[in-house]
């Protein structure tokens, strides 16, 4: 498979993943109203991991979505969560931030070497 075809295929897969993730995040908003709910945040951990896995085709908007939800959840703080839920939520927040930061750094390295 040529590189051009591979890149095009990865872009198509990424676009489909974004559509699925969009639907999933809409459903999550209905189920878990608070942005700091651990189960809701776990979806964004997955989103961030996919951004990193598809770094060559992932768009800046996706990075921003993950960063924004992590920041908003952190801002909400513990709120109505019990200690265990807050620990889990905080872990997810930190994971999202770390994954996105690493992905952006890797993208810079790729762009610098091009």
C-alpha positions as CSV (number, residue, x, y, z in Angstrom):
1,X,0.0,0.0,0.0
2,X,1.4,3.4,-1.0
3,X,2.0,6.0,1.7
4,X,-0.5,8.3,0.0
5,X,-3.3,5.6,0.1
6,X,-2.3,4.8,3.7
7,X,-2.6,8.4,4.8
8,X,-5.9,8.8,3.1
9,X,-7.2,5.7,4.7
10,X,-6.1,6.9,8.2
11,X,-7.8,10.2,7.6
12,X,-11.0,8.4,6.7
13,X,-10.8,6.2,9.8
14,X,-10.1,9.3,11.9
15,X,-13.1,11.1,10.5
16,X,-15.3,8.1,11.3
17,X,-13.9,7.9,14.8
18,X,-14.6,11.6,15.4
19,X,-18.2,11.0,14.3
20,X,-18.6,8.1,16.7
21,X,-16.9,10.0,19.5
22,X,-19.2,13.0,18.9
23,X,-22.3,10.8,19.3
24,X,-20.8,9.1,22.4
25,X,-20.0,12.4,24.1
26,X,-23.6,13.6,23.4
27,X,-24.9,10.5,25.0
28,X,-22.5,10.9,27.9
29,X,-23.7,14.5,28.5
30,X,-27.2,13.2,28.9
31,X,-26.3,10.3,31.3
32,X,-23.7,12.2,33.4
33,X,-24.6,15.8,33.7
34,X,-21.5,16.9,35.7
35,X,-18.3,17.2,33.8
36,X,-16.3,15.8,36.6
37,X,-18.1,12.4,36.6
38,X,-15.4,9.6,36.3
39,X,-17.3,7.6,33.7
40,X,-17.9,10.6,31.6
41,X,-14.2,11.5,31.9
42,X,-13.1,8.0,30.9
43,X,-14.6,8.6,27.4
44,X,-12.3,11.6,27.1
45,X,-9.3,9.6,28.2
46,X,-10.1,7.3,25.3
47,X,-10.6,10.2,23.0
48,X,-7.2,11.6,24.0
49,X,-5.6,8.2,23.4
50,X,-7.1,8.0,20.0
51,X,-5.8,11.6,19.2
52,X,-2.3,10.3,20.1
53,X,-2.7,7.1,18.1
54,X,-3.9,9.1,15.0
55,X,-1.5,11.9,15.6
56,X,-0.7,12.2,11.9
57,X,-4.3,13.0,11.0
58,X,-5.9,14.2,14.3
59,X,-7.2,17.7,14.2
60,X,-6.4,20.5,16.6
61,X,-10.1,20.8,17.6
62,X,-10.0,17.2,19.0
63,X,-7.0,18.1,21.2
64,X,-8.8,21.2,22.3
65,X,-12.0,19.3,23.2
66,X,-10.0,16.9,25.4
67,X,-8.1,19.7,27.1
68,X,-11.2,21.8,27.7
69,X,-13.2,18.9,29.3
70,X,-10.2,18.2,31.6
71,X,-9.9,21.8,32.6
72,X,-13.6,22.2,33.2
73,X,-13.7,19.0,35.3
74,X,-10.7,20.2,37.3
75,X,-12.4,23.5,37.9
76,X,-15.6,21.8,39.2
77,X,-13.4,20.0,41.7
78,X,-14.8,17.4,44.0
79,X,-18.3,18.9,44.0
80,X,-20.8,16.1,44.8
81,X,-18.3,13.3,44.2
82,X,-17.3,11.0,47.1
83,X,-13.6,10.5,47.8
84,X,-13.2,7.5,45.6
85,X,-15.0,9.1,42.7
86,X,-12.9,12.2,43.0
87,X,-9.7,10.2,43.1
88,X,-10.8,8.4,39.9
89,X,-11.9,11.7,38.2
90,X,-8.7,13.4,39.1
91,X,-6.7,10.5,37.7
92,X,-8.6,10.8,34.4
93,X,-8.1,14.5,34.3
94,X,-4.3,14.1,34.7
95,X,-4.3,11.3,32.2
96,X,-6.0,13.4,29.6
97,X,-3.7,16.3,30.2
98,X,-0.6,14.1,30.0
99,X,-1.7,12.3,26.8
100,X,-2.6,15.5,25.0
101,X,0.6,17.3,26.1
102,X,2.7,14.3,24.9
103,X,0.8,14.1,21.7
104,X,1.3,17.8,21.0
105,X,5.0,17.4,21.7
106,X,5.3,14.4,19.4
107,X,3.5,16.4,16.7
108,X,6.0,19.2,17.0
109,X,8.9,16.8,16.7
110,X,7.3,15.3,13.6
111,X,6.7,18.7,12.1
112,X,10.2,19.8,12.9
113,X,11.7,16.8,11.1
114,X,9.6,17.3,8.0
